[in-house]
């Protein structure tokens, strides 16, 4: 039969494996056992509703066979098996196109990505120079053999197999100067690997082991009889079969949790936090959840599927149950095992199941409390978590009209211009002077630029802090929160609203300052009307500023839509025409203002037109807005330099 070729990327990735790029070769066995367990799960679940399966839970097992002389290791299961088409699909290509790019991008790092991209079976080629798969699918009379020696390709041909399931036969490589492959043809080592990585697998992992025992003493043996021993083989179950999520936390080491997470969820780094939850009462369940150390490669893409593996009394009924996780905690991975769910429950029934809603609500609170505990007790790790997943939590505050904001607001972090570090809202309000009227923030795409805004500098000069918000969701999140609590002079709680430093009234000016600015604006009405006309509707008003010190000009917003929100909304489909009401503010103490006054007094409308355009463009640049006509602005500046 002609040899079939692997897909090009699969060929490259397998070649990388065969040539020992991956250092942790021993994980090949956990990957094969994990696949075997999944295959048994599928057939066992089917047996609950299909009497033709003819097997009970105690009939299922994973069996290891070792032919040490011929260097053959066989991993067998009596699970659901594979058809010829499934062999082609599952073993003819390596799962995801991001795998090779990922390894290339991290070529200088010692990273083991086996499992991360669904390539667990191919880990076999790290220890074997020939892999044979013989399988028969449930409901089929045909068996098939798949065989490959590596990157050259693979063959599929008919085979004989009396029972349903899959046998994977590995021909272990010969030793090299650098690698001792004998370890993977050693009974003792294989038993150790099962204990290390697969002890929690819920089906027996069996193996015939060679043992020694003392022979019976002959009746005619004298006192000087020397005991004799004989060897025999005995079928032994190598794993405890107690699911790790049903064990007490005190019974499981951190390393065991980490290994389980990496095996089950195909990650290559330890989780940032392990969450164990179990309740009895209105909702009976065991949950083992993990906060990943970093986002999945597709986390912020439309291809990402959230959800927890859902078991009913130890039987997997759904690989990813999205209804168990709110969107704001969609990064959580884990397992929920409930005694209260029906084994033949459908996806549609799950959505209506009250027990599921109770579990979801309990898990949401548990996750929030664990994250809060990390924030309070391990700030460095929490800030690393926030860098990866904080955006999702901020979206959670904003989503559903702020329905979840009360739950999530304690978790928020923002960068403090005054403290030069990330702070919570509680930390901000605790440091507020009692006379401070608002919680100030500046929103934009760069903390460096935001820190230099005239309005930011003004607030900081007053001794008040400014939160520098550099993600597009930040201002929407704060707008939906609206306010936070702080202490007044009598140590009583008071409500303090959030205030964008570029909004109209910052609450920093004295009544005398406000009055002086209003009077100066009124006395220069003709100039400001002319400037507004020159800008042809780009600004709602021109006025004297109370917020400017060294700068000649700035833009502020008038109304609920800020300049930054305008920028964000304009990037959304249908948002091209969104415009905030802008106010051009001038510094009455700056020499530029005197020039404008002189032009108005001289009736020099051309200069007013030219200078108004330049000042508006400068204000746009300060705000991080694109200049309407960069070429015209450059030409106007050049004209001034002649």
C-alpha positions as CSV (number, residue, x, y, z in Angstrom):
1,X,0.0,0.0,0.0
2,X,1.3,3.5,-0.9
3,X,2.6,5.6,1.9
4,X,0.6,8.7,2.7
5,X,2.3,12.0,3.5
6,X,1.7,14.1,6.7
7,X,0.6,17.6,6.2
8,X,3.6,19.9,5.7
9,X,3.4,21.5,9.1
10,X,2.9,18.1,10.8
11,X,6.0,16.8,9.1
12,X,8.1,19.7,10.4
13,X,6.8,19.5,13.9
14,X,7.3,15.7,14.0
15,X,10.8,16.2,12.7
16,X,11.5,18.6,15.6
17,X,10.2,16.0,18.1
18,X,12.2,13.2,16.7
19,X,15.3,15.2,16.9
20,X,14.9,15.8,20.6
21,X,13.9,19.5,20.8
22,X,11.5,18.5,23.6
23,X,13.3,17.7,26.8
24,X,10.6,16.0,28.9
25,X,10.3,12.8,26.9
26,X,8.6,10.8,29.7
27,X,5.3,12.6,29.2
28,X,4.6,10.5,26.1
29,X,3.0,7.8,28.4
30,X,0.7,10.3,30.2
31,X,-0.5,11.5,26.7
32,X,-1.3,8.0,25.5
33,X,-3.0,7.1,28.7
34,X,-5.0,10.3,28.7
35,X,-6.2,9.6,25.1
36,X,-7.1,6.1,26.1
37,X,-9.1,7.3,29.1
38,X,-11.0,9.8,26.8
39,X,-11.8,6.9,24.4
40,X,-13.2,4.8,27.3
41,X,-15.2,7.8,28.6
42,X,-16.9,8.1,25.3
43,X,-17.9,4.4,25.1
44,X,-18.9,4.3,28.8
45,X,-21.1,7.3,28.4
46,X,-22.7,5.6,25.4
47,X,-23.2,2.4,27.4
48,X,-25.5,4.3,29.8
49,X,-28.1,4.8,27.1
50,X,-27.2,2.0,24.6
51,X,-27.6,-1.5,25.9
52,X,-25.9,-2.9,22.8
53,X,-22.5,-1.8,24.2
54,X,-22.8,-4.7,26.7
55,X,-20.2,-3.4,29.1
56,X,-20.3,-2.1,32.7
57,X,-17.9,0.4,34.2
58,X,-15.8,-2.3,35.8
59,X,-15.2,-3.9,32.4
60,X,-13.2,-0.9,31.1
61,X,-9.4,-0.8,31.5
62,X,-6.2,0.5,30.0
63,X,-3.5,-2.2,29.7
64,X,0.2,-1.8,29.3
65,X,2.2,-4.7,27.8
66,X,6.0,-4.7,27.7
67,X,8.1,-7.0,25.5
68,X,11.5,-6.0,26.8
69,X,13.5,-8.3,24.5
70,X,12.0,-6.8,21.3
71,X,11.7,-3.3,22.9
72,X,7.9,-3.1,22.3
73,X,5.6,-1.2,24.6
74,X,1.8,-1.5,23.9
75,X,-0.9,0.8,25.4
76,X,-4.3,-0.8,24.9
77,X,-7.8,0.4,25.7
78,X,-11.3,-1.0,25.2
79,X,-12.8,2.4,24.4
80,X,-14.8,3.6,21.5
81,X,-12.0,3.0,18.8
82,X,-11.6,4.7,15.5
83,X,-12.9,4.3,12.0
84,X,-10.6,4.6,9.0
85,X,-11.8,8.1,8.5
86,X,-11.1,9.0,12.1
87,X,-7.6,7.5,11.8
88,X,-6.9,9.8,8.8
89,X,-8.3,12.8,10.7
90,X,-6.8,12.2,14.1
91,X,-3.4,10.8,13.2
92,X,-2.7,12.3,9.7
93,X,-2.3,15.9,10.8
94,X,-1.1,17.7,13.9
95,X,-3.9,19.6,15.4
96,X,-3.2,23.4,15.2
97,X,-1.4,25.6,12.9
98,X,-0.1,27.8,15.7
99,X,2.1,25.1,17.1
100,X,5.1,25.5,14.8
101,X,5.0,29.3,14.9
102,X,4.9,29.1,18.7
103,X,8.0,26.9,18.8
104,X,9.8,29.1,16.3
105,X,9.0,32.3,18.3
106,X,10.3,30.7,21.5
107,X,13.3,28.8,19.9
108,X,15.7,30.0,22.5
109,X,13.5,28.9,25.4
110,X,13.5,25.5,27.0
111,X,9.7,25.0,26.4
112,X,7.9,21.7,26.1
113,X,4.8,22.2,24.0
114,X,3.6,18.6,23.7
115,X,-0.1,18.6,24.5
116,X,-0.5,22.4,24.2
117,X,-1.7,22.1,20.7
118,X,-3.4,18.7,20.7
119,X,-0.3,16.8,19.6
120,X,-0.2,14.3,22.5
121,X,-0.1,11.1,20.3
122,X,2.9,12.4,18.4
123,X,4.9,12.5,21.7
124,X,5.3,8.8,21.0
125,X,7.9,9.6,18.4
126,X,10.1,11.1,21.0
127,X,10.8,7.6,22.3
128,X,9.8,5.3,19.5
129,X,11.2,4.9,16.0
130,X,8.1,3.0,14.8
131,X,4.5,3.5,16.0
132,X,1.7,1.1,15.1
133,X,-2.0,1.7,15.9
134,X,-4.5,-1.1,15.5
135,X,-8.1,0.0,16.2
136,X,-11.7,-1.1,15.8
137,X,-14.5,1.4,16.2
138,X,-17.6,0.6,18.2
139,X,-20.4,-0.5,15.9
140,X,-17.9,-1.6,13.1
141,X,-16.8,-5.0,12.0
142,X,-13.7,-3.6,10.4
143,X,-10.4,-3.0,12.1
144,X,-7.6,-0.8,10.7
145,X,-3.8,-0.6,11.2
146,X,-2.0,2.8,11.0
147,X,1.8,2.7,11.0
148,X,4.5,5.3,10.7
149,X,8.3,5.5,11.3
150,X,8.2,9.3,11.4
151,X,8.3,12.1,8.9
152,X,8.4,9.9,5.9
153,X,4.6,9.4,6.2
154,X,2.2,6.7,7.3
155,X,0.2,3.8,6.0
156,X,-3.3,2.6,6.7
157,X,-4.5,-0.9,5.9
158,X,-7.1,-3.4,7.0
159,X,-6.3,-5.4,10.2
160,X,-7.7,-8.0,12.4
161,X,-8.9,-7.2,15.9
162,X,-11.4,-9.2,17.9
163,X,-12.6,-6.5,20.2
164,X,-13.5,-2.8,20.1
165,X,-10.8,-0.4,21.2
166,X,-7.3,0.7,20.3
167,X,-3.8,-0.8,20.7
168,X,-0.8,1.6,20.3
169,X,2.5,-0.3,19.8
170,X,5.7,1.6,20.2
171,X,9.1,0.2,19.1
172,X,11.4,1.9,21.6
173,X,14.5,3.6,20.1
174,X,18.0,2.2,20.7
175,X,20.2,4.1,23.2
176,X,22.4,6.9,21.9
177,X,25.3,8.7,23.5
178,X,23.0,11.4,24.8
179,X,19.8,9.4,25.6
180,X,19.0,6.3,27.5
181,X,15.9,4.9,26.0
182,X,16.1,1.7,28.0
183,X,14.1,3.6,30.7
184,X,11.0,3.4,28.5
185,X,11.4,-0.3,28.1
186,X,11.7,-0.9,31.9
187,X,8.8,-2.2,33.9
188,X,9.9,-0.3,37.0
189,X,10.2,3.0,35.1
190,X,6.8,2.6,33.4
191,X,5.1,1.9,36.7
192,X,6.8,5.0,38.2
193,X,5.5,7.1,35.2
194,X,2.0,5.9,35.7
195,X,2.1,6.8,39.4
196,X,3.6,10.2,38.6
197,X,1.3,11.3,35.9
198,X,-1.8,9.1,35.7
199,X,-2.6,8.0,39.2
200,X,-5.9,9.9,39.1
201,X,-7.2,8.2,35.8
202,X,-10.6,6.8,36.7
203,X,-10.1,3.5,34.9
204,X,-7.7,0.7,36.0
205,X,-4.3,0.9,34.3
206,X,-3.1,-2.7,34.4
207,X,0.1,-4.5,33.7
208,X,1.5,-8.0,34.2
209,X,4.4,-7.6,36.6
210,X,7.2,-10.0,37.3
211,X,7.4,-10.8,41.0
212,X,9.3,-13.1,43.3
213,X,8.1,-15.3,46.0
214,X,9.5,-18.0,48.4
215,X,8.8,-21.6,47.4
216,X,7.1,-23.8,49.9
217,X,9.5,-25.6,52.1
218,X,9.7,-29.3,51.2
219,X,8.4,-31.7,53.9
220,X,11.7,-33.6,54.0
221,X,13.9,-30.5,54.2
222,X,16.3,-30.4,57.1
223,X,17.1,-27.6,59.5
224,X,19.9,-26.4,57.2
225,X,17.4,-25.8,54.3
226,X,18.1,-22.7,52.3
227,X,14.9,-20.9,51.1
228,X,14.4,-20.9,47.4
229,X,12.5,-18.3,45.4
230,X,10.6,-18.4,42.2
231,X,9.4,-15.7,39.8
232,X,5.8,-15.4,38.6
233,X,3.7,-12.8,36.8
234,X,0.7,-11.1,38.2
235,X,-1.8,-8.6,36.8
236,X,-1.5,-5.5,38.8
237,X,-3.5,-2.2,38.8
238,X,-0.9,0.6,38.8
239,X,-3.1,3.6,39.6
240,X,-5.3,4.5,42.6
241,X,-8.3,5.5,40.3
242,X,-9.5,8.1,42.8
243,X,-10.2,11.3,40.7
244,X,-7.8,14.0,41.8
245,X,-10.8,16.4,42.2
246,X,-12.4,14.1,44.8
247,X,-9.3,13.9,47.0
248,X,-8.9,16.3,49.9
249,X,-6.5,19.1,49.2
250,X,-4.2,18.0,52.0
251,X,-3.8,14.7,50.2
252,X,-2.6,16.2,46.9
253,X,0.8,17.9,46.4
254,X,1.2,21.1,44.4
255,X,3.2,19.1,41.9
256,X,0.4,16.6,41.4
257,X,-2.1,19.4,40.8
258,X,0.3,21.0,38.4
259,X,0.9,17.8,36.5
260,X,-2.8,17.1,36.3
261,X,-3.5,20.6,35.0
262,X,-0.8,20.3,32.3
263,X,-1.9,16.9,31.2
264,X,-5.7,17.5,31.2
265,X,-5.6,21.0,29.7
266,X,-2.6,20.7,27.5
267,X,-0.6,23.5,28.9
268,X,3.1,23.7,29.3
269,X,3.3,25.9,32.4
270,X,2.1,25.4,35.9
271,X,-1.2,27.2,36.8
272,X,-1.0,30.5,38.6
273,X,-3.5,29.3,41.2
274,X,-5.4,26.1,42.1
275,X,-9.0,26.4,43.3
276,X,-10.6,23.5,45.1
277,X,-14.3,23.7,45.9
278,X,-16.8,21.2,47.2
279,X,-20.2,21.7,48.7
280,X,-23.0,19.6,50.0
281,X,-26.5,20.8,50.5
282,X,-28.5,22.7,47.9
283,X,-25.9,21.8,45.3
284,X,-23.6,18.8,45.6
285,X,-20.5,19.0,43.6
286,X,-16.7,18.7,43.6
287,X,-14.8,21.3,41.6
288,X,-11.1,21.6,40.7
289,X,-10.4,24.9,38.9
290,X,-7.2,26.5,37.7
291,X,-6.2,30.0,36.9
292,X,-3.8,29.7,33.9
293,X,-0.4,31.3,34.1
294,X,-0.9,32.9,30.7
295,X,-3.7,33.1,28.2
296,X,-4.4,30.3,25.7
297,X,-3.0,31.1,22.3
298,X,-6.5,31.8,21.0
299,X,-7.9,33.3,24.1
300,X,-8.7,36.7,22.6
301,X,-10.0,35.3,19.3
302,X,-13.4,34.3,18.2
303,X,-12.3,30.7,18.1
304,X,-11.8,30.4,21.9
305,X,-14.4,28.2,23.7
306,X,-14.9,28.8,27.4
307,X,-16.2,26.1,29.7
308,X,-15.5,23.6,32.4
309,X,-15.4,19.8,31.9
310,X,-18.7,18.6,33.4
311,X,-19.0,15.2,35.0
312,X,-22.1,13.5,36.5
313,X,-21.0,11.1,39.3
314,X,-17.6,10.6,37.7
315,X,-18.9,10.3,34.1
316,X,-17.9,12.9,31.6
317,X,-21.0,14.4,30.0
318,X,-19.6,17.5,28.5
319,X,-16.0,18.5,27.7
320,X,-16.7,22.2,27.8
321,X,-19.8,23.4,29.6
322,X,-19.9,27.1,28.9
323,X,-22.9,27.6,31.2
324,X,-20.7,26.9,34.3
325,X,-18.6,30.1,33.7
326,X,-19.5,33.7,33.3
327,X,-17.7,35.5,30.5
328,X,-15.6,37.6,32.9
329,X,-14.1,34.4,34.2
330,X,-13.9,32.6,30.9
331,X,-10.1,32.1,31.3
332,X,-10.7,29.6,34.1
333,X,-10.1,25.9,33.3
334,X,-11.2,23.0,35.4
335,X,-13.6,20.2,36.2
336,X,-16.9,20.0,38.0
337,X,-18.3,16.7,39.1
338,X,-21.9,16.8,40.4
339,X,-23.9,14.0,42.0
340,X,-27.2,15.8,41.2
341,X,-27.1,15.8,37.4
342,X,-28.8,13.2,35.3
343,X,-26.4,11.1,33.2
344,X,-28.5,11.4,30.0
345,X,-28.9,15.2,30.3
346,X,-28.8,17.1,27.0
347,X,-27.2,20.5,26.3
348,X,-30.7,22.1,26.1
349,X,-31.7,20.6,29.5
350,X,-28.5,21.8,31.0
351,X,-29.4,25.4,30.2
352,X,-32.6,25.0,32.2
353,X,-31.2,22.9,35.0
354,X,-31.5,24.7,38.4
355,X,-28.6,22.7,39.9
356,X,-26.3,24.0,37.2
357,X,-27.3,27.6,38.0
358,X,-26.6,27.0,41.7
359,X,-23.2,25.5,40.9
360,X,-22.4,28.4,38.5
361,X,-23.2,31.0,41.1
362,X,-21.2,29.3,43.8
363,X,-18.2,28.9,41.5
364,X,-18.4,32.6,40.5
365,X,-18.2,33.7,44.1
366,X,-15.4,31.2,44.9
367,X,-13.3,32.3,41.9
368,X,-13.8,36.0,42.9
369,X,-12.7,35.3,46.5
370,X,-9.6,33.3,45.4
371,X,-8.5,36.1,43.0
372,X,-9.1,38.6,45.8
373,X,-7.0,36.5,48.1
374,X,-4.2,36.4,45.5
375,X,-4.4,40.2,45.2
376,X,-4.1,40.7,49.0
377,X,-1.5,38.0,49.7
378,X,0.6,37.6,46.6
379,X,0.5,41.0,44.8
380,X,3.4,40.2,42.4
381,X,1.6,37.1,41.1
382,X,-1.7,38.9,41.0
383,X,-0.3,41.7,38.9
384,X,1.1,39.1,36.5
385,X,-2.4,37.6,36.3
386,X,-3.9,41.0,35.8
387,X,-1.6,41.7,32.9
388,X,-2.9,38.6,31.2
389,X,-6.6,38.7,32.1
390,X,-7.4,42.1,33.6
391,X,-9.0,43.2,30.3
392,X,-11.6,40.4,30.6
393,X,-12.6,41.4,34.1
394,X,-12.9,45.1,33.0
395,X,-15.2,44.0,30.2
396,X,-17.1,42.0,32.8
397,X,-17.7,45.2,34.8
398,X,-19.0,47.0,31.7
399,X,-21.1,44.1,30.2
400,X,-24.8,43.6,30.9
401,X,-25.2,47.2,31.9
402,X,-22.9,46.8,34.9
403,X,-24.7,43.9,36.4
404,X,-21.5,42.3,37.6
405,X,-19.6,45.4,38.6
406,X,-20.3,45.1,42.3
407,X,-18.8,41.7,42.3
408,X,-15.7,42.6,40.2
409,X,-14.7,46.1,41.2
410,X,-12.5,44.9,44.1
411,X,-10.4,43.0,41.5
412,X,-9.6,46.1,39.4
413,X,-6.1,47.5,39.0
414,X,-5.1,50.8,37.4
415,X,-1.8,52.5,37.1
416,X,-1.2,55.4,39.5
417,X,0.6,58.4,38.1
418,X,1.5,59.5,41.6
419,X,2.5,56.2,43.1
420,X,4.1,54.9,39.8
421,X,2.6,51.5,40.3
422,X,-0.7,49.5,39.9
423,X,-3.3,50.3,42.6
424,X,-6.8,49.0,43.5
425,X,-9.7,51.5,43.8
426,X,-9.6,50.9,47.5
427,X,-5.9,51.8,47.7
428,X,-6.6,55.0,45.6
429,X,-9.5,56.2,47.9
430,X,-7.6,55.3,51.1
431,X,-4.8,57.7,50.0
432,X,-7.2,60.5,49.0
433,X,-7.1,63.8,50.9
434,X,-10.4,64.4,52.5
435,X,-11.0,67.6,50.4
436,X,-10.6,65.7,47.1
437,X,-13.9,65.8,45.2
438,X,-13.4,63.2,42.5
439,X,-11.4,60.1,41.6
440,X,-9.4,61.4,38.6
441,X,-8.4,59.4,35.6
442,X,-6.8,60.1,32.2
443,X,-7.7,57.8,29.3
444,X,-5.5,57.2,26.2
445,X,-3.1,54.8,24.5
446,X,0.1,55.6,26.4
447,X,0.7,56.2,30.1
448,X,3.8,58.3,29.2
449,X,1.6,60.7,27.1
450,X,-1.2,60.7,29.6
451,X,1.2,61.7,32.5
452,X,2.2,64.8,30.5
453,X,-1.3,66.0,29.7
454,X,-1.8,69.6,31.0
455,X,-4.9,68.4,32.9
456,X,-3.0,65.5,34.5
457,X,-0.2,67.8,35.5
458,X,-2.7,70.2,37.1
459,X,-4.3,67.4,39.2
460,X,-1.0,66.1,40.3
461,X,0.2,69.6,41.2
462,X,-2.8,69.8,43.6
463,X,-1.5,66.7,45.3
464,X,-4.2,64.4,43.9
465,X,-3.5,61.1,42.1
466,X,-4.6,60.3,38.6
467,X,-5.3,56.8,37.3
468,X,-3.7,56.3,33.9
469,X,-6.0,54.2,31.8
470,X,-4.5,52.8,28.6
471,X,-6.9,50.1,27.4
472,X,-10.0,50.9,25.3
473,X,-12.3,49.4,27.8
474,X,-11.0,51.4,30.8
475,X,-13.2,54.5,30.5
476,X,-16.3,52.5,29.8
477,X,-15.6,50.4,32.9
478,X,-15.2,53.5,35.1
479,X,-18.3,55.2,33.6
480,X,-20.4,52.1,34.4
481,X,-19.0,52.0,38.0
482,X,-19.7,55.7,38.2
483,X,-18.4,56.1,41.8
484,X,-16.5,54.5,44.7
485,X,-16.5,55.1,48.4
486,X,-14.0,57.1,50.4
487,X,-13.7,58.4,54.0
488,X,-14.7,62.0,54.9
489,X,-13.1,64.2,57.6
490,X,-15.2,62.4,60.2
491,X,-14.1,59.0,58.9
492,X,-17.5,58.3,57.5
493,X,-18.0,56.8,54.1
494,X,-18.8,59.2,51.2
495,X,-19.5,58.6,47.6
496,X,-16.9,59.9,45.1
497,X,-17.5,60.0,41.4
498,X,-14.9,59.2,38.7
499,X,-13.8,62.2,36.7
500,X,-11.9,62.3,33.4
501,X,-9.2,65.0,33.7
502,X,-10.2,66.2,30.2
503,X,-13.9,66.8,31.2
504,X,-15.3,70.2,31.9
505,X,-15.3,71.0,35.6
506,X,-12.5,69.2,37.6
507,X,-13.6,70.6,40.9
508,X,-10.1,72.1,41.4
509,X,-10.8,75.8,40.8
510,X,-11.9,78.2,43.5
511,X,-15.0,80.3,42.9
512,X,-12.7,83.3,42.3
513,X,-10.8,81.4,39.6
514,X,-14.0,80.3,37.9
515,X,-15.4,83.8,38.0
516,X,-12.2,85.3,36.6
517,X,-12.1,82.7,33.7
518,X,-15.8,83.4,32.9
519,X,-15.2,87.1,32.8
520,X,-12.1,86.8,30.6
521,X,-14.1,84.5,28.3
522,X,-16.9,87.0,28.1
523,X,-14.6,90.0,27.4
524,X,-12.9,88.0,24.5
525,X,-16.2,86.9,23.0
526,X,-15.6,88.4,19.6
527,X,-12.2,86.7,19.4
528,X,-13.5,83.3,20.5
529,X,-16.5,83.6,18.1
530,X,-14.1,84.2,15.3
531,X,-11.9,81.3,16.3
532,X,-14.9,79.0,16.5
533,X,-16.0,80.1,13.1
534,X,-12.5,79.5,11.7
535,X,-12.6,76.0,13.0
536,X,-15.9,75.4,11.1
537,X,-17.8,73.4,13.8
538,X,-14.9,71.3,15.0
539,X,-15.4,72.7,18.5
540,X,-18.5,73.5,20.5
541,X,-16.9,76.5,22.2
542,X,-13.6,78.4,22.8
543,X,-12.9,79.7,26.3
544,X,-10.3,80.7,28.8
545,X,-9.0,77.7,30.7
546,X,-8.5,77.3,34.4
547,X,-6.5,74.1,34.0
548,X,-3.5,75.3,31.9
549,X,-0.1,76.5,33.3
550,X,2.7,76.2,30.8
551,X,0.7,75.0,27.8
552,X,-1.0,77.5,25.5
553,X,-4.0,75.3,24.6
554,X,-5.8,72.1,25.3
555,X,-9.0,70.3,24.4
556,X,-11.7,69.3,26.8
557,X,-15.0,67.5,26.3
558,X,-18.5,68.8,27.1
559,X,-21.0,66.1,27.7
560,X,-21.0,62.4,28.6
561,X,-19.0,61.3,25.6
562,X,-15.3,61.9,26.2
563,X,-12.6,62.4,23.5
564,X,-11.1,59.0,24.3
565,X,-14.5,57.3,24.1
566,X,-15.0,58.9,20.7
567,X,-11.7,57.4,19.5
568,X,-12.7,53.9,20.7
569,X,-16.2,54.0,19.3
570,X,-14.9,55.2,15.9
571,X,-12.9,52.0,15.6
572,X,-16.1,50.0,15.9
573,X,-18.3,49.0,13.0
574,X,-20.8,51.8,12.3
575,X,-19.0,54.2,14.6
576,X,-17.4,56.4,11.9
577,X,-19.7,59.4,12.6
578,X,-19.4,59.4,16.4
579,X,-18.2,62.8,17.7
580,X,-17.7,64.2,21.2
581,X,-18.4,67.8,22.0
582,X,-15.0,69.4,22.2
583,X,-14.1,72.7,23.8
584,X,-10.8,74.5,22.9
585,X,-9.3,76.0,26.0
586,X,-6.7,78.8,25.9
587,X,-4.2,79.8,28.5
588,X,-4.8,83.6,29.2
589,X,-1.2,83.9,30.6
590,X,0.5,82.5,27.6
591,X,2.2,84.8,25.0
592,X,0.2,83.1,22.2
593,X,-3.0,84.4,23.7
594,X,-1.7,87.9,23.5
595,X,-0.9,87.4,19.8
596,X,-4.4,86.2,19.2
597,X,-5.8,89.3,21.0
598,X,-3.6,91.6,18.9
599,X,-4.8,89.9,15.7
600,X,-8.4,90.4,16.7
601,X,-7.7,94.1,17.6
602,X,-6.1,94.6,14.2
603,X,-8.9,92.9,12.4
604,X,-6.4,90.4,10.9
605,X,-8.9,87.6,10.0
606,X,-6.4,85.7,8.0
607,X,-4.0,85.4,11.0
608,X,-6.9,84.4,13.3
609,X,-7.9,81.7,10.7
610,X,-4.3,80.4,10.4
611,X,-3.5,80.5,14.1
612,X,-6.8,78.9,15.2
613,X,-6.1,76.0,12.8
614,X,-2.6,75.6,14.2
615,X,-3.7,75.8,17.9
616,X,-6.5,73.2,17.3
617,X,-4.0,70.9,15.6
618,X,-1.6,71.2,18.5
619,X,-4.4,70.5,20.9
620,X,-5.3,67.4,18.9
621,X,-1.7,66.2,19.1
622,X,-1.6,66.7,22.8
623,X,-4.7,64.5,23.1
624,X,-3.3,61.8,20.9
625,X,-5.9,62.6,18.2
626,X,-5.0,62.5,14.5
627,X,-4.5,65.9,12.9
628,X,-7.3,66.5,10.4
629,X,-4.9,67.6,7.6
630,X,-1.2,66.8,8.5
631,X,0.1,68.3,5.3
632,X,-1.7,71.6,5.8
633,X,-0.6,71.7,9.4
634,X,3.0,71.2,8.4
635,X,2.8,73.9,5.8
636,X,1.2,76.3,8.2
637,X,4.1,75.8,10.7
638,X,6.6,76.3,7.9
639,X,5.0,79.6,7.0
640,X,5.5,80.8,10.6
641,X,9.2,79.9,10.3
642,X,9.9,82.1,7.3
